[in-house]
């Protein structure tokens, strides 16, 4: 095994170690994610609207807004 193969294997091993380490590492506390604060709370009785985007090849793109 020459030095180039050794260096490439070390790079791959380091990358795999960092990827696995980030997968098992505990995530940092996020106030918005953990407490759901800062998000606009929508009451259940409020009407919900939706936006639909349609794009077909060779056709004109459409944007539909449905108010409920």
N, CA, C, O and CB atoms as a CASP TS submission, in Angstrom:
PFRMAT TS
TARGET T0000
AUTHOR 0000-0000-0000
METHOD Language model
MODEL 1
PARENT N/A
ATOM      1  N   UNK     1       0.854  -1.163   0.000  1.00  0.00           N
ATOM      2  CA  UNK     1       0.000   0.000   0.000  1.00  0.00           C
ATOM      3  C   UNK     1       0.906   1.233   0.000  1.00  0.00           C
ATOM      4  O   UNK     1       1.754   1.405   0.875  1.00  0.00           O
ATOM      5  CB  UNK     1      -0.975  -0.006   1.228  1.00  0.00           C
ATOM      6  N   UNK     2       0.702   2.078  -0.998  1.00  0.00           N
ATOM      7  CA  UNK     2       1.525   3.280  -1.066  1.00  0.00           C
ATOM      8  C   UNK     2       0.900   4.409  -0.255  1.00  0.00           C
ATOM      9  O   UNK     2      -0.193   4.255   0.290  1.00  0.00           O
ATOM     10  CB  UNK     2       1.719   3.716  -2.522  1.00  0.00           C
ATOM     11  N   UNK     3       1.587   5.537  -0.177  1.00  0.00           N
ATOM     12  CA  UNK     3       1.156   6.639   0.680  1.00  0.00           C
ATOM     13  C   UNK     3      -0.154   7.267   0.213  1.00  0.00           C
ATOM     14  O   UNK     3      -0.907   7.779   1.041  1.00  0.00           O
ATOM     15  CB  UNK     3       2.232   7.697   0.734  1.00  0.00           C
ATOM     16  N   UNK     4      -0.449   7.242  -1.091  1.00  0.00           N
ATOM     17  CA  UNK     4      -1.682   7.848  -1.594  1.00  0.00           C
ATOM     18  C   UNK     4      -2.909   7.044  -1.141  1.00  0.00           C
ATOM     19  O   UNK     4      -3.930   7.620  -0.766  1.00  0.00           O
ATOM     20  CB  UNK     4      -1.644   7.943  -3.136  1.00  0.00           C
ATOM     21  N   UNK     5      -2.799   5.722  -1.180  1.00  0.00           N
ATOM     22  CA  UNK     5      -3.893   4.890  -0.704  1.00  0.00           C
ATOM     23  C   UNK     5      -4.099   5.071   0.797  1.00  0.00           C
ATOM     24  O   UNK     5      -5.235   5.111   1.270  1.00  0.00           O
ATOM     25  CB  UNK     5      -3.626   3.421  -1.030  1.00  0.00           C
ATOM     26  N   UNK     6      -3.015   5.178   1.535  1.00  0.00           N
ATOM     27  CA  UNK     6      -3.096   5.371   2.972  1.00  0.00           C
ATOM     28  C   UNK     6      -3.775   6.702   3.308  1.00  0.00           C
ATOM     29  O   UNK     6      -4.630   6.759   4.193  1.00  0.00           O
ATOM     30  CB  UNK     6      -1.698   5.314   3.592  1.00  0.00           C
ATOM     31  N   UNK     7      -3.398   7.760   2.608  1.00  0.00           N
ATOM     32  CA  UNK     7      -4.001   9.070   2.846  1.00  0.00           C
ATOM     33  C   UNK     7      -5.483   9.045   2.487  1.00  0.00           C
ATOM     34  O   UNK     7      -6.302   9.598   3.222  1.00  0.00           O
ATOM     35  CB  UNK     7      -3.272  10.160   2.035  1.00  0.00           C
ATOM     36  N   UNK     8      -5.841   8.415   1.372  1.00  0.00           N
ATOM     37  CA  UNK     8      -7.248   8.369   0.972  1.00  0.00           C
ATOM     38  C   UNK     8      -8.075   7.551   1.975  1.00  0.00           C
ATOM     39  O   UNK     8      -9.210   7.917   2.281  1.00  0.00           O
ATOM     40  CB  UNK     8      -7.383   7.770  -0.444  1.00  0.00           C
ATOM     41  N   UNK     9      -7.517   6.456   2.482  1.00  0.00           N
ATOM     42  CA  UNK     9      -8.221   5.673   3.489  1.00  0.00           C
ATOM     43  C   UNK     9      -8.383   6.449   4.799  1.00  0.00           C
ATOM     44  O   UNK     9      -9.413   6.333   5.464  1.00  0.00           O
ATOM     45  CB  UNK     9      -7.481   4.366   3.744  1.00  0.00           C
ATOM     46  N   UNK    10      -7.378   7.232   5.168  1.00  0.00           N
ATOM     47  CA  UNK    10      -7.477   8.058   6.362  1.00  0.00           C
ATOM     48  C   UNK    10      -8.553   9.139   6.194  1.00  0.00           C
ATOM     49  O   UNK    10      -9.278   9.440   7.142  1.00  0.00           O
ATOM     50  CB  UNK    10      -6.118   8.702   6.675  1.00  0.00           C
ATOM     51  N   UNK    11      -8.661   9.717   5.008  1.00  0.00           N
ATOM     52  CA  UNK    11      -9.693  10.730   4.739  1.00  0.00           C
ATOM     53  C   UNK    11     -11.081  10.102   4.827  1.00  0.00           C
ATOM     54  O   UNK    11     -11.991  10.680   5.420  1.00  0.00           O
ATOM     55  CB  UNK    11      -9.483  11.375   3.343  1.00  0.00           C
ATOM     56  N   UNK    12     -11.241   8.920   4.238  1.00  0.00           N
ATOM     57  CA  UNK    12     -12.535   8.235   4.284  1.00  0.00           C
ATOM     58  C   UNK    12     -12.886   7.849   5.723  1.00  0.00           C
ATOM     59  O   UNK    12     -14.037   7.988   6.136  1.00  0.00           O
ATOM     60  CB  UNK    12     -12.515   6.978   3.381  1.00  0.00           C
ATOM     61  N   UNK    13     -11.908   7.370   6.484  1.00  0.00           N
ATOM     62  CA  UNK    13     -12.153   6.989   7.876  1.00  0.00           C
ATOM     63  C   UNK    13     -12.523   8.218   8.714  1.00  0.00           C
ATOM     64  O   UNK    13     -13.405   8.139   9.568  1.00  0.00           O
ATOM     65  CB  UNK    13     -10.912   6.288   8.470  1.00  0.00           C
ATOM     66  N   UNK    14     -11.860   9.338   8.478  1.00  0.00           N
ATOM     67  CA  UNK    14     -12.177  10.562   9.216  1.00  0.00           C
ATOM     68  C   UNK    14     -13.578  11.050   8.876  1.00  0.00           C
ATOM     69  O   UNK    14     -14.323  11.467   9.763  1.00  0.00           O
ATOM     70  CB  UNK    14     -11.147  11.658   8.910  1.00  0.00           C
ATOM     71  N   UNK    15     -13.940  11.002   7.604  1.00  0.00           N
ATOM     72  CA  UNK    15     -15.277  11.433   7.205  1.00  0.00           C
ATOM     73  C   UNK    15     -16.348  10.532   7.811  1.00  0.00           C
ATOM     74  O   UNK    15     -17.375  11.020   8.282  1.00  0.00           O
ATOM     75  CB  UNK    15     -15.401  11.443   5.681  1.00  0.00           C
ATOM     76  N   UNK    16     -16.114   9.221   7.801  1.00  0.00           N
ATOM     77  CA  UNK    16     -17.079   8.290   8.396  1.00  0.00           C
ATOM     78  C   UNK    16     -17.197   8.506   9.892  1.00  0.00           C
ATOM     79  O   UNK    16     -18.296   8.423  10.441  1.00  0.00           O
ATOM     80  CB  UNK    16     -16.679   6.845   8.110  1.00  0.00           C
ATOM     81  N   UNK    17     -16.095   8.778  10.559  1.00  0.00           N
ATOM     82  CA  UNK    17     -16.125   9.032  11.999  1.00  0.00           C
ATOM     83  C   UNK    17     -16.920  10.297  12.305  1.00  0.00           C
ATOM     84  O   UNK    17     -17.732  10.310  13.230  1.00  0.00           O
ATOM     85  CB  UNK    17     -14.695   9.153  12.556  1.00  0.00           C
ATOM     86  N   UNK    18     -16.690  11.362  11.535  1.00  0.00           N
ATOM     87  CA  UNK    18     -17.424  12.605  11.759  1.00  0.00           C
ATOM     88  C   UNK    18     -18.912  12.434  11.485  1.00  0.00           C
ATOM     89  O   UNK    18     -19.739  12.966  12.225  1.00  0.00           O
ATOM     90  CB  UNK    18     -16.860  13.713  10.883  1.00  0.00           C
ATOM     91  N   UNK    19     -19.263  11.702  10.434  1.00  0.00           N
ATOM     92  CA  UNK    19     -20.673  11.490  10.119  1.00  0.00           C
ATOM     93  C   UNK    19     -21.373  10.662  11.197  1.00  0.00           C
ATOM     94  O   UNK    19     -22.480  10.997  11.619  1.00  0.00           O
ATOM     95  CB  UNK    19     -20.809  10.803   8.763  1.00  0.00           C
ATOM     96  N   UNK    20     -20.740   9.604  11.630  1.00  0.00           N
ATOM     97  CA  UNK    20     -21.340   8.776  12.681  1.00  0.00           C
ATOM     98  C   UNK    20     -21.386   9.521  14.006  1.00  0.00           C
ATOM     99  O   UNK    20     -22.346   9.380  14.763  1.00  0.00           O
ATOM    100  CB  UNK    20     -20.561   7.469  12.845  1.00  0.00           C
ATOM    101  N   UNK    21     -20.362  10.309  14.291  1.00  0.00           N
ATOM    102  CA  UNK    21     -20.348  11.083  15.532  1.00  0.00           C
ATOM    103  C   UNK    21     -21.465  12.110  15.559  1.00  0.00           C
ATOM    104  O   UNK    21     -22.080  12.324  16.604  1.00  0.00           O
ATOM    105  CB  UNK    21     -19.005  11.774  15.711  1.00  0.00           C
ATOM    106  N   UNK    22     -21.738  12.752  14.426  1.00  0.00           N
ATOM    107  CA  UNK    22     -22.814  13.742  14.391  1.00  0.00           C
ATOM    108  C   UNK    22     -24.179  13.073  14.482  1.00  0.00           C
ATOM    109  O   UNK    22     -25.137  13.688  14.951  1.00  0.00           O
ATOM    110  CB  UNK    22     -22.727  14.581  13.114  1.00  0.00           C
ATOM    111  N   UNK    23     -24.279  11.838  14.047  1.00  0.00           N
ATOM    112  CA  UNK    23     -25.565  11.133  14.126  1.00  0.00           C
ATOM    113  C   UNK    23     -25.916  10.776  15.569  1.00  0.00           C
ATOM    114  O   UNK    23     -27.081  10.853  15.958  1.00  0.00           O
ATOM    115  CB  UNK    23     -25.529   9.860  13.268  1.00  0.00           C
ATOM    116  N   UNK    24     -24.934  10.394  16.352  1.00  0.00           N
ATOM    117  CA  UNK    24     -25.186   9.961  17.712  1.00  0.00           C
ATOM    118  C   UNK    24     -25.014  11.075  18.745  1.00  0.00           C
ATOM    119  O   UNK    24     -25.350  10.889  19.914  1.00  0.00           O
ATOM    120  CB  UNK    24     -24.279   8.824  18.046  1.00  0.00           C
ATOM    121  N   UNK    25     -24.500  12.219  18.330  1.00  0.00           N
ATOM    122  CA  UNK    25     -24.315  13.332  19.262  1.00  0.00           C
ATOM    123  C   UNK    25     -25.664  13.944  19.610  1.00  0.00           C
ATOM    124  O   UNK    25     -26.555  14.027  18.765  1.00  0.00           O
ATOM    125  CB  UNK    25     -23.375  14.404  18.664  1.00  0.00           C
ATOM    126  N   UNK    26     -25.805  14.369  20.854  1.00  0.00           N
ATOM    127  CA  UNK    26     -27.042  14.991  21.315  1.00  0.00           C
ATOM    128  C   UNK    26     -27.190  16.352  20.636  1.00  0.00           C
ATOM    129  O   UNK    26     -26.227  17.113  20.533  1.00  0.00           O
ATOM    130  CB  UNK    26     -27.053  15.138  22.870  1.00  0.00           C
ATOM    131  N   UNK    27     -28.407  16.650  20.174  1.00  0.00           N
ATOM    132  CA  UNK    27     -28.641  17.924  19.513  1.00  0.00           C
ATOM    133  C   UNK    27     -28.686  19.050  20.533  1.00  0.00           C
ATOM    134  O   UNK    27     -29.045  18.850  21.693  1.00  0.00           O
ATOM    135  CB  UNK    27     -29.941  17.882  18.707  1.00  0.00           C
ATOM    136  N   UNK    28     -28.312  20.239  20.074  1.00  0.00           N
ATOM    137  CA  UNK    28     -28.358  21.403  20.935  1.00  0.00           C
ATOM    138  C   UNK    28     -29.801  21.801  21.203  1.00  0.00           C
ATOM    139  O   UNK    28     -30.700  21.515  20.411  1.00  0.00           O
ATOM    140  CB  UNK    28     -27.585  22.567  20.311  1.00  0.00           C
ATOM    141  N   UNK    29     -30.003  22.457  22.322  1.00  0.00           N
ATOM    142  CA  UNK    29     -31.338  22.925  22.683  1.00  0.00           C
ATOM    143  C   UNK    29     -31.733  24.068  21.753  1.00  0.00           C
ATOM    144  O   UNK    29     -30.988  25.033  21.583  1.00  0.00           O
ATOM    145  CB  UNK    29     -31.389  23.381  24.173  1.00  0.00           C
ATOM    146  N   UNK    30     -32.893  23.946  21.166  1.00  0.00           N
ATOM    147  CA  UNK    30     -33.445  24.992  20.316  1.00  0.00           C
ATOM    148  C   UNK    30     -34.759  25.442  20.939  1.00  0.00           C
ATOM    149  O   UNK    30     -35.702  24.659  21.056  1.00  0.00           O
ATOM    150  CB  UNK    30     -33.650  24.491  18.840  1.00  0.00           C
ATOM    151  N   UNK    31     -34.814  26.703  21.336  1.00  0.00           N
ATOM    152  CA  UNK    31     -36.006  27.211  22.003  1.00  0.00           C
ATOM    153  C   UNK    31     -37.229  27.077  21.102  1.00  0.00           C
ATOM    154  O   UNK    31     -38.302  26.679  21.555  1.00  0.00           O
ATOM    155  CB  UNK    31     -35.806  28.674  22.413  1.00  0.00           C
ATOM    156  N   UNK    32     -37.061  27.410  19.831  1.00  0.00           N
ATOM    157  CA  UNK    32     -38.206  27.359  18.918  1.00  0.00           C
ATOM    158  C   UNK    32     -38.638  25.922  18.645  1.00  0.00           C
ATOM    159  O   UNK    32     -39.837  25.649  18.604  1.00  0.00           O
ATOM    160  CB  UNK    32     -37.866  28.059  17.601  1.00  0.00           C
ATOM    161  N   UNK    33     -37.706  25.005  18.460  1.00  0.00           N
ATOM    162  CA  UNK    33     -38.048  23.622  18.150  1.00  0.00           C
ATOM    163  C   UNK    33     -38.594  22.883  19.367  1.00  0.00           C
ATOM    164  O   UNK    33     -39.568  22.138  19.260  1.00  0.00           O
ATOM    165  CB  UNK    33     -36.833  22.894  17.608  1.00  0.00           C
ATOM    166  N   UNK    34     -37.963  23.090  20.530  1.00  0.00           N
ATOM    167  CA  UNK    34     -38.328  22.327  21.713  1.00  0.00           C
ATOM    168  C   UNK    34     -39.551  22.854  22.439  1.00  0.00           C
ATOM    169  O   UNK    34     -40.223  22.092  23.134  1.00  0.00           O
ATOM    170  CB  UNK    34     -37.187  22.298  22.647  1.00  0.00           C
ATOM    171  N   UNK    35     -39.858  24.133  22.299  1.00  0.00           N
ATOM    172  CA  UNK    35     -40.990  24.694  23.020  1.00  0.00           C
ATOM    173  C   UNK    35     -42.115  25.138  22.094  1.00  0.00           C
ATOM    174  O   UNK    35     -43.183  25.529  22.565  1.00  0.00           O
ATOM    175  CB  UNK    35     -40.535  25.855  23.854  1.00  0.00           C
ATOM    176  N   UNK    36     -41.891  25.084  20.796  1.00  0.00           N
ATOM    177  CA  UNK    36     -42.862  25.520  19.790  1.00  0.00           C
ATOM    178  C   UNK    36     -43.253  26.974  20.007  1.00  0.00           C
ATOM    179  O   UNK    36     -44.364  27.384  19.672  1.00  0.00           O
ATOM    180  CB  UNK    36     -44.111  24.631  19.825  1.00  0.00           C
ATOM    181  N   UNK    37     -42.347  27.738  20.561  1.00  0.00           N
ATOM    182  CA  UNK    37     -42.611  29.151  20.784  1.00  0.00           C
ATOM    183  C   UNK    37     -42.019  29.927  19.604  1.00  0.00           C
ATOM    184  O   UNK    37     -40.979  29.548  19.066  1.00  0.00           O
ATOM    185  CB  UNK    37     -42.008  29.639  22.155  1.00  0.00           C
ATOM    186  N   UNK    38     -42.663  30.975  19.219  1.00  0.00           N
ATOM    187  CA  UNK    38     -42.193  31.754  18.087  1.00  0.00           C
ATOM    188  C   UNK    38     -42.910  31.374  16.814  1.00  0.00           C
ATOM    189  O   UNK    38     -42.797  32.075  15.808  1.00  0.00           O
ATOM    190  CB  UNK    38     -40.710  31.580  17.911  1.00  0.00           C
ATOM    191  N   UNK    39     -43.644  30.281  16.835  1.00  0.00           N
ATOM    192  CA  UNK    39     -44.432  29.886  15.675  1.00  0.00           C
ATOM    193  C   UNK    39     -45.824  30.475  15.822  1.00  0.00           C
ATOM    194  O   UNK    39     -46.345  30.602  16.930  1.00  0.00           O
ATOM    195  CB  UNK    39     -44.491  28.335  15.528  1.00  0.00           C
ATOM    196  N   UNK    40     -46.404  30.824  14.718  1.00  0.00           N
ATOM    197  CA  UNK    40     -47.755  31.352  14.758  1.00  0.00           C
ATOM    198  C   UNK    40     -48.714  30.211  15.050  1.00  0.00           C
ATOM    199  O   UNK    40     -48.870  29.305  14.231  1.00  0.00           O
ATOM    200  CB  UNK    40     -48.120  32.062  13.429  1.00  0.00           C
ATOM    201  N   UNK    41     -49.349  30.247  16.196  1.00  0.00           N
ATOM    202  CA  UNK    41     -50.300  29.205  16.573  1.00  0.00           C
ATOM    203  C   UNK    41     -51.626  29.480  15.877  1.00  0.00           C
ATOM    204  O   UNK    41     -52.190  30.567  16.002  1.00  0.00           O
ATOM    205  CB  UNK    41     -50.485  29.143  18.121  1.00  0.00           C
ATOM    206  N   UNK    42     -52.113  28.499  15.150  1.00  0.00           N
ATOM    207  CA  UNK    42     -53.368  28.643  14.431  1.00  0.00           C
ATOM    208  C   UNK    42     -54.448  27.905  15.207  1.00  0.00           C
ATOM    209  O   UNK    42     -54.329  26.699  15.420  1.00  0.00           O
ATOM    210  CB  UNK    42     -53.254  28.105  12.973  1.00  0.00           C
ATOM    211  N   UNK    43     -55.502  28.601  15.635  1.00  0.00           N
ATOM    212  CA  UNK    43     -56.575  27.904  16.331  1.00  0.00           C
ATOM    213  C   UNK    43     -57.299  26.936  15.395  1.00  0.00           C
ATOM    214  O   UNK    43     -57.316  27.133  14.180  1.00  0.00           O
ATOM    215  CB  UNK    43     -57.565  28.909  16.922  1.00  0.00           C
ATOM    216  N   UNK    44     -57.886  25.909  15.961  1.00  0.00           N
ATOM    217  CA  UNK    44     -58.559  24.892  15.163  1.00  0.00           C
ATOM    218  C   UNK    44     -59.761  25.450  14.412  1.00  0.00           C
ATOM    219  O   UNK    44     -60.087  24.975  13.324  1.00  0.00           O
ATOM    220  CB  UNK    44     -58.995  23.750  16.047  1.00  0.00           C
ATOM    221  N   UNK    45     -60.426  26.464  14.989  1.00  0.00           N
ATOM    222  CA  UNK    45     -61.630  26.989  14.359  1.00  0.00           C
ATOM    223  C   UNK    45     -61.312  27.935  13.204  1.00  0.00           C
ATOM    224  O   UNK    45     -62.208  28.292  12.440  1.00  0.00           O
ATOM    225  CB  UNK    45     -62.481  27.702  15.386  1.00  0.00           C
ATOM    226  N   UNK    46     -60.057  28.346  13.064  1.00  0.00           N
ATOM    227  CA  UNK    46     -59.709  29.277  11.996  1.00  0.00           C
ATOM    228  C   UNK    46     -59.752  28.557  10.647  1.00  0.00           C
ATOM    229  O   UNK    46     -59.408  27.380  10.537  1.00  0.00           O
ATOM    230  CB  UNK    46     -58.308  29.894  12.241  1.00  0.00           C
ATOM    231  N   UNK    47     -60.175  29.286   9.646  1.00  0.00           N
ATOM    232  CA  UNK    47     -60.231  28.681   8.316  1.00  0.00           C
ATOM    233  C   UNK    47     -58.819  28.558   7.764  1.00  0.00           C
ATOM    234  O   UNK    47     -57.980  29.438   7.955  1.00  0.00           O
ATOM    235  CB  UNK    47     -61.125  29.516   7.358  1.00  0.00           C
ATOM    236  N   UNK    48     -58.578  27.462   7.083  1.00  0.00           N
ATOM    237  CA  UNK    48     -57.266  27.225   6.524  1.00  0.00           C
ATOM    238  C   UNK    48     -57.343  27.380   5.016  1.00  0.00           C
ATOM    239  O   UNK    48     -58.310  26.957   4.382  1.00  0.00           O
ATOM    240  CB  UNK    48     -56.738  25.828   6.913  1.00  0.00           C
ATOM    241  N   UNK    49     -56.327  27.984   4.459  1.00  0.00           N
ATOM    242  CA  UNK    49     -56.264  28.125   3.018  1.00  0.00           C
ATOM    243  C   UNK    49     -55.077  27.322   2.508  1.00  0.00           C
ATOM    244  O   UNK    49     -54.182  26.961   3.271  1.00  0.00           O
ATOM    245  CB  UNK    49     -56.154  29.618   2.603  1.00  0.00           C
ATOM    246  N   UNK    50     -55.082  27.055   1.239  1.00  0.00           N
ATOM    247  CA  UNK    50     -53.976  26.301   0.668  1.00  0.00           C
ATOM    248  C   UNK    50     -53.587  26.911  -0.673  1.00  0.00           C
ATOM    249  O   UNK    50     -54.404  27.521  -1.364  1.00  0.00           O
ATOM    250  CB  UNK    50     -54.351  24.808   0.504  1.00  0.00           C
ATOM    251  N   UNK    51     -52.335  26.732  -1.015  1.00  0.00           N
ATOM    252  CA  UNK    51     -51.812  27.211  -2.280  1.00  0.00           C
ATOM    253  C   UNK    51     -51.322  25.997  -3.053  1.00  0.00           C
ATOM    254  O   UNK    51     -50.549  25.192  -2.534  1.00  0.00           O
ATOM    255  CB  UNK    51     -50.669  28.265  -2.074  1.00  0.00           C
ATOM    256  N   UNK    52     -51.771  25.869  -4.289  1.00  0.00           N
ATOM    257  CA  UNK    52     -51.400  24.739  -5.133  1.00  0.00           C
ATOM    258  C   UNK    52     -50.662  25.272  -6.354  1.00  0.00           C
ATOM    259  O   UNK    52     -51.155  26.153  -7.059  1.00  0.00           O
ATOM    260  CB  UNK    52     -52.655  23.908  -5.555  1.00  0.00           C
ATOM    261  N   UNK    53     -49.469  24.724  -6.592  1.00  0.00           N
ATOM    262  CA  UNK    53     -48.686  25.096  -7.759  1.00  0.00           C
ATOM    263  C   UNK    53     -48.752  23.954  -8.765  1.00  0.00           C
ATOM    264  O   UNK    53     -48.483  22.801  -8.427  1.00  0.00           O
ATOM    265  CB  UNK    53     -47.210  25.421  -7.372  1.00  0.00           C
ATOM    266  N   UNK    54     -49.111  24.281  -9.998  1.00  0.00           N
ATOM    267  CA  UNK    54     -49.144  23.268 -11.055  1.00  0.00           C
ATOM    268  C   UNK    54     -48.283  23.734 -12.211  1.00  0.00           C
ATOM    269  O   UNK    54     -48.393  24.875 -12.661  1.00  0.00           O
ATOM    270  CB  UNK    54     -50.599  22.993 -11.530  1.00  0.00           C
ATOM    271  N   UNK    55     -47.435  22.856 -12.682  1.00  0.00           N
ATOM    272  CA  UNK    55     -46.599  23.163 -13.834  1.00  0.00           C
ATOM    273  C   UNK    55     -46.476  21.902 -14.670  1.00  0.00           C
ATOM    274  O   UNK    55     -45.985  20.877 -14.198  1.00  0.00           O
ATOM    275  CB  UNK    55     -45.194  23.694 -13.400  1.00  0.00           C
ATOM    276  N   UNK    56     -46.921  21.985 -15.899  1.00  0.00           N
ATOM    277  CA  UNK    56     -46.804  20.865 -16.831  1.00  0.00           C
ATOM    278  C   UNK    56     -45.933  21.281 -18.001  1.00  0.00           C
ATOM    279  O   UNK    56     -45.917  22.445 -18.401  1.00  0.00           O
ATOM    280  CB  UNK    56     -48.199  20.398 -17.324  1.00  0.00           C
ATOM    281  N   UNK    57     -45.239  20.352 -18.521  1.00  0.00           N
ATOM    282  CA  UNK    57     -44.371  20.632 -19.647  1.00  0.00           C
ATOM    283  C   UNK    57     -45.214  21.037 -20.849  1.00  0.00           C
ATOM    284  O   UNK    57     -46.132  20.315 -21.236  1.00  0.00           O
ATOM    285  CB  UNK    57     -43.491  19.412 -19.979  1.00  0.00           C
ATOM    286  N   UNK    58     -44.912  22.168 -21.430  1.00  0.00           N
ATOM    287  CA  UNK    58     -45.642  22.641 -22.600  1.00  0.00           C
ATOM    288  C   UNK    58     -46.914  23.390 -22.269  1.00  0.00           C
ATOM    289  O   UNK    58     -47.584  23.877 -23.180  1.00  0.00           O
ATOM    290  CB  UNK    58     -45.970  21.497 -23.476  1.00  0.00           C
ATOM    291  N   UNK    59     -47.274  23.500 -20.994  1.00  0.00           N
ATOM    292  CA  UNK    59     -48.476  24.213 -20.580  1.00  0.00           C
ATOM    293  C   UNK    59     -48.093  25.406 -19.723  1.00  0.00           C
ATOM    294  O   UNK    59     -46.962  25.525 -19.252  1.00  0.00           O
ATOM    295  CB  UNK    59     -49.434  23.280 -19.814  1.00  0.00           C
ATOM    296  N   UNK    60     -49.053  26.274 -19.536  1.00  0.00           N
ATOM    297  CA  UNK    60     -48.842  27.465 -18.725  1.00  0.00           C
ATOM    298  C   UNK    60     -48.877  27.093 -17.241  1.00  0.00           C
ATOM    299  O   UNK    60     -49.756  26.335 -16.829  1.00  0.00           O
ATOM    300  CB  UNK    60     -49.911  28.542 -19.045  1.00  0.00           C
ATOM    301  N   UNK    61     -47.944  27.603 -16.424  1.00  0.00           N
ATOM    302  CA  UNK    61     -47.964  27.301 -14.991  1.00  0.00           C
ATOM    303  C   UNK    61     -49.171  27.943 -14.312  1.00  0.00           C
ATOM    304  O   UNK    61     -49.605  29.028 -14.697  1.00  0.00           O
ATOM    305  CB  UNK    61     -46.667  27.782 -14.323  1.00  0.00           C
ATOM    306  N   UNK    62     -49.707  27.264 -13.302  1.00  0.00           N
ATOM    307  CA  UNK    62     -50.873  27.751 -12.577  1.00  0.00           C
ATOM    308  C   UNK    62     -50.567  27.841 -11.092  1.00  0.00           C
ATOM    309  O   UNK    62     -49.845  27.009 -10.543  1.00  0.00           O
ATOM    310  CB  UNK    62     -52.084  26.841 -12.820  1.00  0.00           C
ATOM    311  N   UNK    63     -51.118  28.851 -10.454  1.00  0.00           N
ATOM    312  CA  UNK    63     -51.056  28.991  -9.003  1.00  0.00           C
ATOM    313  C   UNK    63     -52.501  29.140  -8.525  1.00  0.00           C
ATOM    314  O   UNK    63     -53.168  30.121  -8.855  1.00  0.00           O
ATOM    315  CB  UNK    63     -50.151  30.229  -8.561  1.00  0.00           C
ATOM    316  N   UNK    64     -52.983  28.169  -7.748  1.00  0.00           N
ATOM    317  CA  UNK    64     -54.345  28.192  -7.239  1.00  0.00           C
ATOM    318  C   UNK    64     -54.331  28.474  -5.739  1.00  0.00           C
ATOM    319  O   UNK    64     -53.587  27.842  -4.989  1.00  0.00           O
ATOM    320  CB  UNK    64     -55.064  26.857  -7.536  1.00  0.00           C
ATOM    321  N   UNK    65     -55.146  29.415  -5.314  1.00  0.00           N
ATOM    322  CA  UNK    65     -55.290  29.721  -3.899  1.00  0.00           C
ATOM    323  C   UNK    65     -56.700  29.338  -3.503  1.00  0.00           C
ATOM    324  O   UNK    65     -57.673  29.886  -4.021  1.00  0.00           O
ATOM    325  CB  UNK    65     -54.996  31.232  -3.593  1.00  0.00           C
ATOM    326  N   UNK    66     -56.805  28.386  -2.575  1.00  0.00           N
ATOM    327  CA  UNK    66     -58.121  27.934  -2.114  1.00  0.00           C
ATOM    328  C   UNK    66     -58.357  28.470  -0.714  1.00  0.00           C
ATOM    329  O   UNK    66     -57.635  28.132   0.224  1.00  0.00           O
ATOM    330  CB  UNK    66     -58.228  26.376  -2.135  1.00  0.00           C
ATOM    331  N   UNK    67     -59.354  29.292  -0.585  1.00  0.00           N
ATOM    332  CA  UNK    67     -59.733  29.835   0.716  1.00  0.00           C
ATOM    333  C   UNK    67     -60.860  28.983   1.276  1.00  0.00           C
ATOM    334  O   UNK    67     -61.878  28.786   0.612  1.00  0.00           O
ATOM    335  CB  UNK    67     -60.162  31.336   0.607  1.00  0.00           C
ATOM    336  N   UNK    68     -60.692  28.482   2.475  1.00  0.00           N
ATOM    337  CA  UNK    68     -61.724  27.629   3.070  1.00  0.00           C
ATOM    338  C   UNK    68     -62.367  28.328   4.222  1.00  0.00           C
ATOM    339  O   UNK    68     -63.264  27.774   4.858  1.00  0.00           O
ATOM    340  CB  UNK    68     -61.146  26.296   3.525  1.00  0.00           C
TER
END
